[in-house]
Amino acid sequence: MCHLPGGCTHTDLPDWTPCGEGMVCDGSGACKTVWESKGMAFVPAGTFWMGCNKAKDSQCDDDEKPQHKVTLSAYYMDITETTGAQWMACVEAGGCTAPDGDRYEFSCNWDTTNGQAKRGRELHPVNCVTWIQAQQYCVWRGAGFDLPTEAQWEMAARGSCEENGSAAGDPACAKAMRTYPWGEAKATCDYAVMDNGNGTGCGKEGTLAVGSIPAGDSPYGLHDMAGNVWEWTRDWFAFYTAADQTDPVGPGSGSQLIVRGGSFIWWLAQDMRTCVRSYADSGDANGTVGLRCSRSFP
């Protein structure tokens, strides 16, 4: 936090930075890194167990097994899914192209007629964007930005060993891995923007504004890591191996890319689990798929 009483915004010494080098003051007077001030959460370097935790989860699919140990370097991750308003800023700056809203008129949050986010959905997640468009958006954000690797996405969703109450070398860490971003409580509309049983997202027409259900936040404070829209990752699909891994990036090529997190039209609790994987072609622009970006440290 800030080094001055009342917050770091209060100083008559303009040549002195009370937060320290590389830190800035946010609107509340708290000291944050530049990237945290831009809506990103810091995910410390750590170890976690990736894949289905059969000690707690009876729904393990073949592509979620085996559970295996992964160690990641520190990184940043967007706290929210990319919104229509954020995408519009990229389009206006010439860094992005418009989503393909005409293909999925009901579920797309982009108005192709007016070339902007649909009225009232500016703070909903942008969707109907391809993997290539998603990468272009992240690159437009600046140096070090990209789509998260699948491993980065999963640790941000479920937490490291330390975030789950275990040391990295503790054999109990594998069993400690949480089933959902919020813990073990069954997925409902109290935790995730999911189908409430009648084909709509928690009683609304499709998505909700990002961060609408904070009870479902991940250990690092990330919103909507389950539900709302699937999120593109950087990785091509491959089945897991049991080997320990450090900063894995997935295969160099493939036929389909990994999306994570479930969406507003998925209604089974098991579909909101942190280990659930799905796939899409790089050119797909689906109304259930959006994105968030990561950034390498520092």
ABEGO torsion letter per residue (X at the ends): XBABBGEAABBABAABBAAEBGBBBBAAGBBBBAAAAAGBBBBBBBBBBBEBBAAABAABBAAAOBBBBBBBBBBBBBABBBBAAAAAAAAAAGABBBBBAAABAAABABBAAAGBBBBGAAABBBBGBBAAAAAAAAAAAEBGBBBBBAAAAAAAAAEBAAAAGBBAABAAAAAABBABAAEABBBBAAABBBBAGAGBBGGBBEBBBBGABAAABBAAGBBGABEGBBBBBABBBBBBBABBBBGBAEBABEABBBBBGEBAABABAAAABAABBBBBBAABBBAABBBBBBBBOX
